[in-house]
Amino acid sequence: MQWELRLYRAKEGELDAFVHEWRRHVLPLRRANGFDVLGPWVTADDRFVWILGHDDLTGADEAYYASPERAAVDPDPARHLEETTHIRMEAR
């Protein structure tokens, strides 16, 4: 299993809207496409944190973003974000 820590900073005042849209659209679609999802968590400084897992994370992520189902998520919840950071992780 491959894992990625995803850290997002929401635009001021937009964290709740992002969380709502992420839970409604992104989370079910990720799970339907075979991803494991840990979290999410939020922080006091408007950060949204989650961990994404898949056996082929790169290929599955590319397929997810290219899918008609993901393209149909409109408006894109990412419009609420100011900054995104993705960190690949491995067990040792």
Residue pairs with C-beta under 8 A, 6 or more apart in sequence:
1 36
1 53
1 54
1 55
2 53
2 54
2 55
2 56
2 57
2 58
2 88
2 90
3 51
3 52
3 53
3 57
3 88
3 89
3 90
4 51
4 52
4 53
4 57
4 86
4 87
4 88
4 89
5 49
5 51
5 86
5 87
5 89
6 49
6 50
6 51
6 52
6 84
6 85
6 86
6 87
7 47
7 48
7 49
7 84
7 85
7 86
7 87
8 18
8 47
8 48
8 49
8 81
8 83
8 84
8 85
9 45
9 46
9 47
9 48
9 81
9 82
9 83
9 84
10 18
10 46
10 47
10 48
10 80
10 81
10 82
11 46
11 80
11 81
11 82
12 46
14 46
14 80
15 42
15 46
15 48
15 80
17 80
18 48
18 77
18 80
18 81
19 40
19 42
19 48
21 77
21 80
22 40
22 48
22 77
25 73
25 77
26 73
26 77
27 37
29 64
29 67
29 69
29 70
29 73
30 37
30 52
30 64
31 37
32 69
33 60
33 63
33 64
33 67
34 54
34 60
35 52
35 53
35 54
35 60
35 64
36 52
36 53
36 54
37 50
37 51
37 52
37 53
38 50
38 51
38 53
39 49
39 50
39 51
40 48
40 49
40 50
41 48
41 49
41 50
42 48
42 49
43 49
48 81
51 89
52 61
54 60
54 61
57 88
64 70
78 84
